[in-house]
């Protein structure tokens, strides 16, 4: 089987298959195996022996052929033939026997689908406007940018052990249909003096102590997005609370530091990431 899609690492799938085999044979302990399966987007369920596989769909984009594969996987492997669509534009395949999960991931990979980092303390699936590419009000179709950002930070060393999960959204205009105000980082397409660019917001969230995101960048060009995003990720990685899980989201760091100090530390990280990206070019 060829694994030539930008999301897929064939060797990684071989290693996952070996890990499942080792765990089922009793050669791999529960804690080590849990870390491996969660990295691959495989969740435990309350029902014994079955798992949920979360398919990561950047921007919620999925082709008809890929949906056909999902339907086939449910028919072939799921014990209850149930899939769900999540608020982060993922697909979840429920009640998959653990022994079958390697085959499920491999058949997904053959159609360019991955579950890698769909859970855990990583960059979760990047969401976008549901009408991206067809909305008459959008300044730009954000889907290509979503794909580029998702590919950049998938398996990225900075994002493998974040203090807590990190959620991003992209919107094609100021209506912000992707609801960036309650994301860790949001990118909103905009125009200023007839010029196209992006506004960047950070540190929003719902749940415990909800708060709206603040504006980090009023207007930047597309080529500046990656260093800006990496700077916010670095801020989260370096300073967010690693001891108290309940206070490890980026919004709590903003509350702790205050907006002025938060922005200053972001600017420090941005100087470093801009220099690093300049060296790459």
Secondary structure, DSSP 8 states (H G I E B T S, - for coil): ----STT--HHHHHHHHHHHHHHHTT-S-HHHHHHHHHHTTEEE-SSTTEEEEEEB-GGG---HHHHHHHHHHHHHHBSS--EEE-TTS-EEEEEEEGGGHHHHHHHHHTTT-B-TTSSSSSB---EE-TTTTT-TT-SS--HHHHHHHHHHHTT-GGGSS-SS-B-EEEESSTT-TT-GGGSSEEEEEEEETTEEEEEEEE--B-STT-B--EEEEEEE-GGGHHHHHHHHHHHHHHHS-SS-GGG-SHHHHHHHH-HHHHHHHHHHHHHHHHHHHHHH-
